Amino acid sequence: MIIGKKITNHIVSFLALTLLVVSGCSNSTISFSASTELGEQGSAIRMVSISQYAAKSSKTKLLPLSNFIALPPAEKYTYFKVSPERIVFSGKFSNIQDMPVDFRKKTKGISFWAQNQIRMIKRDCILLTAYDYEEKITDIVERIEVEESLKQAVDLLVEAMVSTLENEYGDDYDFADFANYLRELLPPLSQRIYQIYWESKRVDTQGNARIVDQFNSLDYRIRKEISNYGISLEPFWLKHGRQRNKKVAWSFLDSKLRELIKTKKEGVTPFTASVFKGKDSQIKLLFKFLQEIQKSFGSVEEFMNQLEIPLIAGAFSGVNVPFTFNGNNLQFAASEPSFNFLFKTKVPGKVIQTNGVRDLNGTLVWRFKGEDVMFTGYRMWAKTLQVNQNAIKRLHLRGFPGSIINVERFYAIMTNRKGELNKGLTVLLATAVENESLDPIRNKANGGDDLAQKLLKFLMRYRNKIQPKENMKETVKPSTSTNREITKDRFQSDGPELD
């Protein structure tokens, strides 16, 4: 029997898994850093560095990065170097679409990846060119899929626990009421605890001052939820709180066991919490539990597959299948790593809006953690604008475009409702620039073309030196705010979603 020195901690972790409050304390952190420079014609220069380092408290030997990360094809890059704890590669691509997916997270028991997707859309309207940049990291599961997997996992665990108790103590005790209590209690409780836990994991903790608030909030919400079942707990962070909470929990369990588990024979002592106390009793019940699972499912691995732990926790939670078991031997597995991400991207044009932070060199920066990717994924985006001064001069326009609102109005004329450029109008405007005259547009407008009339009316404002009043409010310039919305119109929306 292979039992580690910290078997009690492992048993507690296993019982925590049955309640689906699993944090998966990571022994290591993987840092993924990507630097990207995008060209005006859609080219890309990309450099990626992936490294791994151990947690301060961990004494476990690090596993190779290849255990967790699937690498892109090396032949696609001009530089590619791999070592057990660090991977670096870089390359130049004539089109961003030719760039391979360079982040793919492996998840045990799952055949598909959590990975990144990147694209840039260019809209050339002759006088202005807009760029929509987006890079997104997706998880292996979405929140809507989690709830069903969680319910199925709880049902499987409850039935396995009840079967273990009945096989071990069924001759003397009737577990029917206790089983019904578990079936009624655990599914809704696990759903609520699960929601509270992962919401706290998604809280932004980049500021050290907020870390304590996060844990206090998690502590308070869990204690409040548990209090609905008649269990009053002290704050977990108090020195005396943990010891008192253990006594409260054991007392509650003892009273429930006495209340719900009936004796079948005279002279049989009541079923109490003492059955679960002590290291020897815990190890005995754990192995009985695993043997029951093996008998019912063929193997513990198959049971874990049916629990669908990865589909409950996602690829970035640090949760994994915690052990393997062959009927006699129990071997605990290394935990999944946590993730830190750093993306630096240069996009053509001036930044109009982004959810990143702009550094002094005009590079957009995103820093986030694996928890930020869970379920919903993490989306980095930016909208930039280039003004074609030469084309504007050829049409003798003064102060074009002036304001963000006028940029939106110009694009509303030049595009349809789907955001696609009107090719006929674009060719007409290009002809006008080539001829250094608005006459091609004017002739089309005089022929009754509605869009040509709108475009001519809009451009004539700049010929007549009469600027719309909105121009006095704000001129086109890069935004220094990371999330501020200058306008709610189409150009200032959150940008296109990945298909």
N, C-alpha and C positions, 0 to 999 in steps of 0.2 A: 504494500500500500504506500503510495507516494503522497505524503501529506507535508506541506510546507510548515515552517515554524509559525507562520501567522495564520494558522487554520481557522482560528476564531474570526479573524477579520474577513477571511474568504467566505465563511458561513454567513456572517452578517451581510456581506455583499450579495450572496446568493439569495438570502431572504429579501433583501432590498429589491433584487431583480423581480421577485414574485409580486412585489407591489408596484413594479415598474417605475421606481424612483431611482434610476441608475445614472450615476454621474460619470462612470468610466474614467476614474482618475488616471491621467495620462503619464507615462514614464518619460515621454519625449515630446518635443515640438518640432514640426516641420515648417520651415520658413520658405515661402514661395515668393520670389521677387521677379518682376518682369518690367523691362524698359522698352518702350515702343516709340518709333518716330514714323509718322505717316506723311506721305508725300501728296502733293496736290492732285496727281493723276492716279492715286490709289495704291502707290507702292508702300512698302513697309520695311523697316529695319527693326529686328526684334532680338533682344538679349534676355535670357532667362537664367536665373540662379536658384537652385533648390538645395537647401541644406537642412541638416538635422542636428539637434543638440538635446542632451539629456536634461531632465528636470533636476533641480538642485538636490532634492531628497531621494532621487532614484539611484539605486545601486545595480540596476539591471543593465546588461550589455545591450547596446543599441542594435536593432535589426537593420539590415541594409535598406536603403531608400527604395530599392526595387520591390520590396515587400508591400509598399504602400502606393507607389507612383508608377504608372505605366508611361514609358518614354515614347516620344514621337520618333519617327524614322530619322536616324542620324544623317543619312545621305542628303536630306533636305537642307542641311545647315552647313555653313562654311567652317564652323568651329563646334566641336562636340567632345566634351570630356566627362567621364563618369568615374566616380569613386564611391566607396560604401556610404560615406556621410555627406557627399556633395556632388551635385550635377550642374554643369554649366554648358550652355549652348547658345549660339547666335547665328543669325543668317539675314540675307537680304532677299526680298521678294518683290517682283515687278507688280504683283497684284495682291492685295491683302487676302483675297479669297484663296490664293495658293499657299498661304501660311498654314502649316499643320496645326491641329489641336495640340497644344503643348502642356496643358494641365489635365491629367486624368487620374482621379483618385480611385484606387482599388478598394473594394469592400468585400470582406470574406462572405462567401455564400451568395453573392450577387454577381451576375454575369455582365451587367452594364455599368457605365461609369458616371461618377460626378465629374463634370468637365467644364471647360470654358468655351465660349463662342465669341467671335469678334467680327465686326463689320463696320464699314464706313460708307455712307451714302452721300454722293455729290450731286448737287442740283445747280447747274449752270444756267442762270437767267440773263446772260450777256453782261448786264450792268453789275450784277451781284452774283456771287457764288456761295452757296451755303453747304456746310458739311455737317452731317449727323453721324457722330461716332458713338459706338456702343460695344462694350464687352461685358459678358455675363458669365458667372459661374453658377451652374445648376447643381442641385442636390439630386440624389437618386430617388427621392420620394417627395410628394407634395402633401400638405397638411390634410387634405381631404381623404387621402389614402391611408393616413396614419390611424385614424379613429377606428376603422374596421379591423386593421391589423392588431391594434391594441386590444379591442374587445375579444378577438379570437385568442390572443395570447393569454388574457386573464382567464377566459373560460377553460383553456387547456391546463393552466397552472392550478386552478381550483380543483378540477377533477382529479389531477394527479395527486394533489395534497390529500384530498378526501380518500382516494383509493389507498394511499400509503397508510393513513390512520386506520382505516377499516381492516386492512390486511394484517396490521400489526396488533390492533387492540379490539377488533370487531367481535371477538367471542364474548367479551365482557361488557362492551359499551355500544350504545346505539348513537350513531353520528348523523342521523337523518336531519334533525333540527339544526345542528351545527353546519352541515353542508348547505342547507337552504339559506342560512344566515350569510355564509360566505358568498354564495351565488348572488344574493341580493345586495350585499354591501360592497364587495370589491370592484365590480365593473364601474359603477358611477364614481366611487372614490378614486380609483386609479385614473380615470379620465380627468378629474378635476386636479389631482396632484400633478399629473403629467403636464397639464396645461400651465399650471402655476410654475412648475420647474423650468420648462423650456422658455416660457416668457421671460423668466429671470435670466436665463442664459443669453437671450437676445438683447438684454439691456446693454447700452453702450457703456463700457467700463474703461474707456481710454483715459479718463481723468481719474487719478488715484483717489480723489476726494469722494467719488461716487461709488467706489467699490464697497465701502462699508454700508452705504445706504442700500445697495443692491441686496446684500446678504440679509440685512435687517428686514427688508421688504419680503424676501423669500421666506425668512423665518416666521414673520408675522402672518403671512397668508396661509402657510401650511398649518401653523398652530390654530388659526381661526377655523380652517376647514375641518381639522381633526376634532375641534371642540364641539362641532355639530353632532358628534357621536358620543358625547359624554366624557371625553378625555381632555383634561385641562393641563396643558404643558407649560413649563417655564421657557423663557427665551433660550435657545440653544447655545448662544454665545456666552451666557453667564457661567462662571466657574462651577457653581453648585447646580446649575440647571440640568446638565446631562445626567448626573447621578439621580437627581430627583425624578427626572422624566423616565428613567429606567424603572424606578419603583412604581411610578404611576402606570406605565405600560404593562408591567408584569401583573399588577393588581387588577387592571381592567381585563386582561386576558384570563386571569384566574377566575374572576367572577363570571365571565361569559362561558368559559368551559364548564363550570359547575352548573350554570343555568341551562345550557343547551344540550349537553351530552349526558344521556341517561344511562344508568347501569342496567344490565340485563339479568343479573343474578343478585341474590341476597348476599350480604357480607362483602361485596366488592366496594372498595374505597372509591370516592368520587374522583372523576378525571380532573386533574388540576394542571396548572402551568408548570409544576415541578417536572413533568415529563420532558419539557423543552429546556430546562435549566442544566447548566453544567456542560463542560466540553465533551465529555464522553457521550452524554445523551444527545447532544447536537450532532456529533459525528455519526452516531448510530442512525439517527433519523434521516440525516442527509443521505447516507448510503442506501437506506431503505427506500427513500424517495427516488434516488437515481436508478435503483434496481427495478422499481415499479415502472418508471419511465421506459427503461430498456425493454421490459417485458411487453409493455403496451405498444411501443413505437418501433421496436427492433433495435434502436440505438439512441443514445442521448443526442447524437448529432442530428438524427432525423427529427427528434423532438424540437431541437433548437431551430431546425429549418422551418418547422411548422409554426414555431413562435414568431418567425419573421422579425427577429430582433433588429436587423439592419433597416427593415422597412418601417420600424417604429422609431428608431433613433436617428436614422439618416446617416450620411457618410461622414459627418463632421462632429459627431457628438462625443467621440472617444469611447463609445460603447461597443463591445464586441462579444462574441460567444466566449464566456469566461473560462471554459475548461473542456477537456475531453475525458471520457469515462468508458472503460471496456468491461465493466462488471466487477472488477476488483481494484483497479488502479484509477486514481483521480489525479489529473495533471492540469494545473492552472496555466492559462495562456497569458502572454504579454498583452498589455492594454494597447488600444489604438492610440496613435499620436494626436495631439492637438495641432491646429494649423494657424499660422500667421501669414497674412498676404500684404504685399506692397506692390502697387502698380504705378508706374510713371509713364505718361503718354504725352507726346507732342502732336497736336492736330493742326492742320493748315488753317490760317485765318485768325481773326480775333475772337476770343471766347465771349459768347453772348450769354450762355447759361450752361451750368454744369452742376453735378452733385459731388464733384471733386474739389480739391483745394489747389489753387494756383500758386506755384512758387515764384521766386524772383526772376527766373529765366522763362517764365510763361509755360512751364511744364505742369500738366495736371497730375495730381497725386491722390491716390486712394490707399488708405491703410485700414484693414479690418481683420477680423478673426473668423475662424471656422464656424463659430456659433452664429455669426451674422449671415452665413450662407444657408443654414439649416431650413429645409422645407421650401422657403420662398425663393431661394437663390439670392445672389447679390449682383446688382446691375450697376455698372459704371457708364456714365453717358456725358456727352458734351455736345453743344451746338456752337458752331463757329461761323464767322462771316468774312468773306473777302470782297472788297469793293474794287471794281475794275475802273480805276481812275482814267485810263486812256480812253475807254469807251464812253465814259461820261463826258470827257472833254470834247470828243468828236461830235456829240449831240448838243454841245453848248449848254449843258445843264448846270445850274448853280446850286451848291449846297445839297446835292443828292447823296444819300437818301435822307439824311438829317436825323430822324428819330427811329427808335425801335418800332413804334406803331406804324410808321410809313414803310418800313421794311416788310411788315406783315401785310400791309395793304398792297404793296407791289407784288408779293408772292401770291396773294389771293387772286390777283388778276392773271398772273402767269401760270397758275396751276389749277387743276380741277379739285374736286372735293376729296379725292384720294391722295392728294399731294403730288400728283404726277404732272410734269411740265406739259404745257400745251405746245406741241411741236410746231404747229403753224404760226402761233404767235411768237415763239422763240426765233424761228427763221425770219419772220417779218422784222423783229427788233434787230437781229444781226444784220439784215440788209440795210436798215436805217443807219446803223453805226458805220457800216462800210461806206455808205453814200454821204455820211456826215450830215444827214438831214432827216427830219421827221416826216418828209413827204410820203415815203412808202406806207407809213402807218396812217397818215392823214387820208391818203387815197382809199385805203381799205375801210377806214371809218366812214368816209363819205359814201361808200357803197353800201352802207347799212350794217356793217359787221359790229355787233354789240361789244365784243371783247376789245377790238381795235379802238372803238370809241372810248371805252373806259381807260385803256392804256394811254391814249393820246391826251385825254383830259388830265390824267395823273401827271404825265411828264410835262405838260404845258405849264404846270404850276412852277416848275423849276426854270422854265424858259422865261416866265413872266416875273421871276424873282419874288413870287408870293408864296411863302412857306405856310403850311398848315400850322395852326396854333400849337398843336402838340409838339412841334419841333423845338419850341422854346423850353420844353420841360426836360428833355433828356436826349442826348445825342448818342449815336452808335459808338460804344466803347466796351472793352472787356469788362465783365462783371467781376467785382472783387468779393462777392458773396457766393457761398457754395450752393445755397439752396433757394435764394431769393427769386421769386417769380416777378419779372418786370411787367409782363402782361399775361393774360390768361388765354390769348388767342392761339391759333394753331401753331404758329412758329415757336411759341414759348411753351408748348406742351412738353410732357416728359419724354417725347421722342418715340420712335418706332420700337415696338416690341420685337424680340427675335421670334421667328417662326418656330 
